[in-house]
Amino acid sequence: MSEELSTALVELRRDEAVEIVRSKIDGGEDPIQILEECRRGMTIVGDRFQKGEYFLAELMLSAEIFKGAVAILEPYLASASESEPLGKVLLATLRGDIHDLGKNILATLLKSQGFEVHDLGVDVAPGLVVEKVRETGPDFVGFSVLITTAFDSMKQAAEMLHEAGLREQFKLMIGGGVTTSVVRDHVGADFQTTDATEGVAYCIDVMRGR
């Protein structure tokens, strides 16, 4: 597979990245494969940020380029997915955290695989999660986190869902660079990852196993 798109994204060439996405779509390439190339580019950007080679400004610009690419791809991703949703996923970045890049990547990948995604956004109150779980009846609830101060909000939301008698109705996932198996157990989640593609694979495996 060509790496020109991921390279353009990594090197923060916005106009070139958008042009490549449009050219690939017009050429009949699989939108899911185009999205995967974008995701690989974002992974490289994340690695450079962790190493101190990129800073917040570069991270934010790459996120905007990614969002622009997704905006072009989404109509094609929707038509490529199954007519009946594979499952429902409720996503949120909870109170105390306003980072949404990882969550947005996961949401896009899930949609591309045929999942119905309900995204509550960032800095979400635990009570709103309970309300929306009642409203949407998801198969999965996913909490994205990039700073440790949001751990308590995740745990609080999980406890409120349990008290409301809703916790057994779905699988609870947590993700983000600061999460570990210890955090998973602290929150009471079923699954933890730092890789959005692993999260998608988990959702697919669970739904196919039902």
N, C-alpha and C positions, 0 to 999 in steps of 0.2 A: 504493500500500500504506500502511496505517495505520502511524504512527510511535509510537503510544502505548506499545508495549512497549519499544522502544529508549530512549524518553524516560524511562520508569520506571527502566530499568536505569542509564542515565547519571546520573539524579538519586538513585540508590541507594535507591529505594523498594522494598525486598525484598517485602513482603506484596503490594503492588500488582502487581509484576511477575509473581509466582507466580499471582495471581488472573487476570491477563490471559492468561497462557499456558493455564491451565485453561479459561478461557472460550472462547478461540480453538479449542482442541482439541475441546471439547464442541460448538462451532458447526460442526465439520467442516472447519476450515481446514487447508491443507496443512502438515504438520509441518515439512517442509523450509523452507517460506517463513517459518514462525514462528522456526525456528532462524536463518534469515538475518537476521531483524529483531534477534534477540539479538546476533548477530555484529556487526551495524552499531553497536549500542550499545556493545559492547566496543571497537570501533575508535575511537569518539569518546572513551571513557574513556582509552584508550591515548594518544590525541593530547593530551588535557588533562594527563595525567601527564608527557608529554614537555615540555610547555610550562610545567610547574611550577604549573599551576592545580589539579591533584590531587596528593595525596601517597600514600605507600605504603599508609596505612590505607584510603583510598578505593579504591585499586587492588585490595587484598585483598578488600574488601567486595564490589566489583563482581564479582570472580571467584567468590565464594561464591554470589552471586545467579545468575550464569550457570550454575554447576554445578547449582543447584536447578532452574533451568528445563530444563536438559538431562536431569536425572533424570526429569522429567515426560514429556519428549518422546521419550526413547530407545525405549520400547516401540512407539511409533507410527512412529518412524523405521525401526526394524527391519522392521516389517510393510510399510513403503512401499518398501523396497529390494528388489533382485532376490533370488530364492531362492539362486541360485548367486553366490558372491562375484565381483565384477569383478576383484579382485586382492588380494594380501596385502601388508600394510605393517607393518613393524616400526619402532616409534618409541622414542626414548630421549633424555633429557637426561643428558649424560655427566658423569663424575667432575669435581668442581670447580664444579658448578652445580646449584642446587636449584629453579630456576624452572620451572614447568610449565604456566602459563596458555596460552601460544601452542601448546604441544604438545597440550594438552587440547582446544583449539578445533579444531586440525587433525584430531585423532582423531575428534571428533564429526562434523565435516563429511565426512570420508572414510567413516565408517560410514553417514551419511545417503545417500551415493552408491553404496552397495553393496559397499564394500571391507571385507575382514576385517582388523581392526587388532589388533596385539599391542603393548601399551604396557608397556615395561620400567620406567617411572617416572623418578626423578631420581637424580643422583649415581651413575650406573651405571658400573661398571668396564668398560673396553674388552673384557676377556676374556669377560664375560657376553654382550656383543653377538655375538661370534664363536660362542659356544655356542648362542645362540638363533637365529642365522641358520641354523646347521646343522639345528636342530630344526624350524624352521617353514618354511624355504624361501621367503622373501618375494620379491616382485617389486620392492619398494622398501624401503630402509632410510632413515629420517629422523632426523637429529640436530637437536635444538632447543637453542639457546644464547642466554643473555641477558647473560653476562659473559665477557670475553675470556680469562679464565684457563682456560676449558674448551676453548679451541682446540686445545691440545696433546693433550688426551684424544681429541678427534675425529680428529685426524691419526693418533694411535696406533691407534685402532680401525680406521681405514681401512687402515693398513699391515698390521695383524694379519689383517684379512680377506683382503688380497691374498696374504699369506704362506700363509694356509690354503687358498688356491686357490678362494675363494668370491666374490671381488670382481666377477667377470664375470657372476655369476648375477642381479644386481639393479642397479637404479639407486640411487645414493646422493644423498640430498637433505640440505641444511642450511638452517635457517631461524632467524630471530630478528633483533631490532633491531640487533644489532652485526655481523651478517654482511654481506659484500660479495662481489663477484666475485673479489676478491683472496683472501679467506678461502676461497672455494670452490676456487680453484686450489691454495691451500696445503694444504687437506685432501685434495684429489683427488676432489672430489664432481662429480656430473653436473649438479646443479641447485641454485640458491640463490634464496631469496626472503625478503622480510620480511612477506609477506601470505599467510595461510593459504589463502585462496581460490585464489591462484595455484598453490600447492602441489597442491591438489585437481585443478585444471585440468590441470596437468602430468601427474599420475598417470593421469587419464582419457585424455589424448591419447596417452600411451605405450601404454596397454593397447589402445586402439582401433586403434593403428597396427601392432599385432603380428599 
